[in-house]
Structure formats: structure tokens, C-alpha cells
Amino acid sequence: MLTRKQLDLLDFINKKLQNEGVPPSFDEMKVALDLRSKSGIHRLITALEERGFIRRLAHRARAIEIVKLPETLGGEAANFTPKVITGGKTVKGQSNATPIEKIHAMELPVMGRIAAGVPIEAISQVSHSVAVPGQMLRGLGEHYALEVKGDSMIEAGINDGDVVVIRETKTATNGDIVVALIEDHEATLKRFFHRGEAIALEAANPAYQTRILSQDKVKVQGRLVGLIRSY
């Protein structure tokens, strides 16, 4: 039996994974549950893990995976599939990845690497393609994928080497994780916020400072809609 707060947190994490493909940060969880400190979130997370509802991924800051859900949130683990998917690994010459035709996947171009840290040169060339579940490609517009380089978004569950799925758009709302083009030549993956007449690009890692730039120096190139991780 889960407490009301434990159930609320599990529901919030599940919806965040289903809608955005990444788990919420501790700050987002604290706000969603109206708690005063992160210590309360730590206790709830530990309780959910001990009861087998979630799993924290080793050596991956803030990375959380849903293992099962109670009936009040949609059923048991057998009927639940986490939104974060893993890439296929080859064992004895054969891939254990589910065939594309069975998971209704689509091939997306991987447009090189995107910095989750110090901005790197803008991405413009296709390096290879990746199979992405069709349900991840929601909304209008074209989609593409980028390989993450850096650790500035680890508290949003985005790690170095992950592949992020991006929906092309030129607009964003506060809190969106976006691909931002800075001064037409540097690309970075950050949370987007309006700060008066300026734009704030905020990392999800306290080791990195928020960058404040004038609106004319930042162009939104797309918004995060999914995440693919290989182990």
C-alpha cells in the first residue's frame, strides 16, 4: 500500500516519462508535490524503490525507470512499458532488438552531436539513422535525432551518449528542453526560459551556470520529445 504522497510522486514520474521521455528533476518533483525540501523527495523515491515500483539507474544522476504501476495508475508491470527505450545490442552475431515492423518504429536521421555542456558548433550533417517508436513522434512537424555530448542535463535524466529525439519548432514555452542555436553557429541542449527581454538557457546540473542571452542571439531549433539509451 502506497501513501498518498508516494502515489502522487509515482504518477508524476510516470506522466513525465510518457510525455517527454525523460524523468523529472528533483526540483520539478518538489514543486509538483508542494514540498519544501528535496529531502522529502529523497525519502519518497527511496520508499518507491524499496517497494519495487521504480529503479534508480546506477551511475546516472536522477535517472529513474518505472518498474511497475499500481492498479490505480494503470495496472501491473506486465502491461507497462517505460518511455525511455534501450538500443539493440548484438549477442553472438544476432541483435536482440525488437524488429522495426513489430514496434511500428520509424527511421530518423541522427544529425551528429549536440552539446549538453559547453556549446559546440551547430549540427547540420546526417551521420546515421536510428529507429524510433512511432508513439514518440507526436505533434506536427519534422523530427530528427541528436547524440548528446556532455553532462549538463544529467538531472533531467539526459546523459552523455544518449540519443535525443527532437521535434522541429521555432517556438518554446518556459521549462521546455530545446535545441538552441546561439549566434547562428553554436548549438546546445538546455531548458528554455523567458527572462524579461532576454532568454535564459538553463542546465540541469549545478556545475553549469545559466546563460542569459538577448533574444536576437538565440534561435529555437526544436523541442525534446523522447530519449533513446543504449547500455
C-alpha positions as CSV (number, residue, x, y, z in Angstrom):
1,M,0.0,0.0,0.0
2,L,1.4,3.4,-1.0
3,T,0.8,6.6,0.8
4,R,-0.9,9.5,-0.9
5,K,2.4,11.3,-1.5
6,Q,4.1,8.2,-2.8
7,L,1.3,7.6,-5.2
8,D,1.3,11.2,-6.3
9,L,5.0,11.1,-7.0
10,L,4.9,7.8,-8.9
11,D,2.0,9.3,-11.0
12,F,4.1,12.4,-11.7
13,I,7.2,10.5,-12.7
14,N,5.2,8.2,-15.0
15,K,3.4,11.0,-16.8
16,K,6.7,12.9,-17.2
17,L,8.3,9.8,-18.8
18,Q,5.3,9.2,-21.0
19,N,5.0,12.8,-22.2
20,E,8.7,13.8,-22.5
21,G,10.7,10.6,-22.5
22,V,12.8,11.8,-19.5
23,P,12.2,11.6,-15.8
24,P,11.6,14.8,-13.8
25,S,14.3,16.6,-11.9
26,F,14.2,16.7,-8.1
27,D,13.2,20.4,-8.3
28,E,10.3,19.5,-10.5
29,M,9.2,16.8,-8.2
30,K,9.5,19.1,-5.2
31,V,7.3,21.7,-6.9
32,A,4.8,19.2,-8.2
33,L,4.2,17.7,-4.7
34,D,4.4,21.1,-2.9
35,L,7.3,20.0,-0.6
36,R,9.7,22.5,1.0
37,S,12.9,20.5,0.5
38,K,14.4,17.8,-1.6
39,S,15.0,15.6,1.4
40,G,11.3,14.7,1.3
41,I,11.6,13.7,-2.3
42,H,14.6,11.5,-1.5
43,R,12.5,9.7,1.2
44,L,9.6,9.1,-1.3
45,I,12.0,7.9,-4.0
46,T,13.6,5.5,-1.6
47,A,10.2,4.2,-0.5
48,L,9.1,3.6,-4.0
49,E,12.3,1.9,-4.9
50,E,12.1,-0.4,-1.8
51,R,8.5,-1.4,-2.8
52,G,9.7,-2.3,-6.3
53,F,7.8,0.5,-8.2
54,I,10.9,2.3,-9.6
55,R,14.5,1.6,-10.2
56,R,17.3,4.2,-10.0
57,L,19.9,3.6,-12.7
58,A,23.5,3.2,-11.3
59,H,26.0,6.0,-12.0
60,R,23.3,8.0,-13.8
61,A,22.3,11.1,-11.8
62,R,18.5,11.5,-11.4
63,A,17.8,8.7,-13.9
64,I,14.7,6.8,-12.8
65,E,12.9,3.9,-14.5
66,I,9.4,2.8,-13.8
67,V,9.3,-0.9,-13.0
68,K,5.5,-1.4,-12.3
69,L,2.4,0.6,-11.5
70,P,-0.3,0.0,-9.0
71,E,-3.8,-0.7,-10.3
72,T,-4.9,2.9,-9.5
73,L,-2.4,4.2,-12.0
74,G,-3.0,1.7,-14.8
75,G,-2.0,-1.8,-13.8
76,E,0.9,-4.1,-13.3
77,A,4.4,-4.1,-14.7
78,A,3.4,-6.6,-17.4
79,N,1.2,-4.0,-19.0
80,F,3.7,-1.1,-18.7
81,T,6.5,-0.1,-21.0
82,P,8.9,2.7,-19.9
83,K,9.1,5.6,-22.4
84,V,12.9,5.5,-22.3
85,I,13.9,2.7,-24.6
86,T,17.2,0.9,-24.9
87,G,19.2,0.4,-28.1
88,G,19.7,-3.1,-29.5
89,K,22.9,-5.0,-28.5
90,T,24.4,-7.8,-30.6
91,V,24.9,-11.2,-28.9
92,K,26.7,-13.9,-30.8
93,G,26.1,-12.1,-34.0
94,Q,22.4,-11.6,-33.6
95,S,20.5,-8.4,-32.5
96,N,18.1,-8.8,-29.6
97,A,16.3,-5.6,-30.6
98,T,12.6,-5.9,-31.4
99,P,12.1,-5.8,-35.2
100,I,11.1,-2.4,-36.5
101,E,7.9,-3.7,-38.1
102,K,6.7,-5.1,-34.8
103,I,7.1,-1.9,-32.8
104,H,5.9,0.4,-35.5
105,A,9.2,2.3,-35.5
106,M,10.3,5.0,-37.9
107,E,13.8,5.8,-39.1
108,L,15.1,9.2,-38.1
109,P,18.3,10.9,-39.2
110,V,20.9,11.4,-36.5
111,M,22.2,14.9,-37.1
112,G,25.6,14.4,-35.4
113,R,26.1,15.5,-31.8
114,I,24.5,18.2,-29.6
115,A,26.3,19.7,-26.6
116,A,24.8,19.3,-23.1
117,G,27.6,21.4,-21.6
118,V,29.7,23.9,-23.3
119,P,28.1,24.7,-26.7
120,I,29.7,23.1,-29.8
121,E,29.5,24.0,-33.5
122,A,26.0,23.8,-34.9
123,I,24.8,20.5,-36.3
124,S,24.0,20.3,-40.0
125,Q,25.0,16.9,-41.4
126,V,23.4,13.5,-41.1
127,S,25.8,10.9,-39.5
128,H,23.5,7.8,-39.5
129,S,19.9,6.9,-38.7
130,V,18.1,5.4,-35.7
131,A,14.8,3.5,-35.3
132,V,12.4,5.4,-33.1
133,P,9.0,4.2,-31.8
134,G,6.1,5.9,-33.6
135,Q,4.4,6.9,-30.4
136,M,7.4,9.1,-29.6
137,L,6.8,11.2,-32.7
138,R,3.7,13.1,-31.6
139,G,2.6,16.5,-32.9
140,L,3.1,18.3,-36.2
141,G,6.4,18.9,-37.8
142,E,9.5,17.1,-38.8
143,H,11.6,15.1,-36.3
144,Y,15.3,14.3,-36.1
145,A,17.7,12.8,-33.5
146,L,20.9,14.0,-31.9
147,E,23.6,12.3,-29.9
148,V,24.2,14.0,-26.6
149,K,27.7,15.1,-25.7
150,G,28.3,16.4,-22.1
151,D,26.7,16.1,-18.7
152,S,25.0,19.4,-18.2
153,M,21.5,17.8,-18.4
154,I,22.0,14.8,-16.1
155,E,19.5,16.0,-13.5
156,A,16.9,15.8,-16.3
157,G,17.9,12.2,-16.9
158,I,19.9,13.0,-20.1
159,N,23.4,11.5,-20.1
160,D,26.4,11.7,-22.3
161,G,26.0,9.3,-25.2
162,D,22.1,9.3,-25.1
163,V,20.2,10.0,-28.3
164,V,17.5,12.6,-28.0
165,V,14.5,12.8,-30.3
166,I,13.7,16.4,-31.3
167,R,10.6,17.8,-33.0
168,E,11.4,20.8,-35.2
169,T,9.8,24.0,-33.9
170,K,10.9,27.7,-33.7
171,T,9.0,28.4,-30.5
172,A,9.2,27.2,-26.9
173,T,7.5,27.8,-23.6
174,N,9.2,28.2,-20.2
175,G,10.7,24.9,-19.0
176,D,10.9,23.2,-22.4
177,I,14.1,21.3,-23.1
178,V,15.2,22.7,-26.5
179,V,17.9,22.7,-29.1
180,A,19.0,26.3,-29.1
181,L,21.2,27.8,-31.8
182,I,23.4,30.6,-30.3
183,E,24.5,33.4,-32.6
184,D,23.9,31.2,-35.6
185,H,26.9,28.9,-35.0
186,E,26.7,27.2,-31.6
187,A,24.1,24.5,-30.7
188,T,23.2,23.3,-27.2
189,L,20.6,21.3,-25.4
190,K,19.1,23.3,-22.5
191,R,15.9,24.3,-20.6
192,F,14.4,27.4,-22.1
193,F,13.0,30.3,-20.1
194,H,11.9,33.9,-21.0
195,R,13.6,36.4,-18.6
196,G,12.1,39.7,-19.5
197,E,13.6,40.8,-22.8
198,A,16.2,38.1,-22.6
199,I,16.4,34.3,-23.0
200,A,17.8,32.0,-20.3
201,L,19.3,28.7,-21.2
202,E,19.4,26.6,-18.0
203,A,21.4,23.5,-17.4
204,A,20.2,20.6,-15.3
205,N,23.5,20.3,-13.4
206,P,24.6,22.7,-10.7
207,A,28.1,22.7,-12.1
208,Y,27.0,24.8,-15.0
209,Q,25.8,28.4,-14.9
210,T,22.6,29.6,-16.6
211,R,23.4,31.5,-19.8
212,I,21.4,34.7,-20.2
213,L,21.3,36.0,-23.8
214,S,19.4,38.6,-25.8
215,Q,16.5,37.3,-27.8
216,D,18.2,38.1,-31.1
217,K,21.1,35.7,-30.2
218,V,19.0,32.6,-29.6
219,K,17.0,30.6,-32.1
220,V,15.0,27.6,-31.1
221,Q,15.6,24.7,-33.5
222,G,13.4,22.1,-31.8
223,R,12.0,20.7,-28.6
224,L,12.8,17.4,-26.9
225,V,10.1,14.7,-27.2
226,G,12.0,11.5,-26.5
227,L,15.2,9.7,-25.4
228,I,16.9,6.6,-26.6
229,R,19.6,5.0,-24.4
230,S,21.9,2.1,-25.1
231,Y,23.6,0.0,-22.4
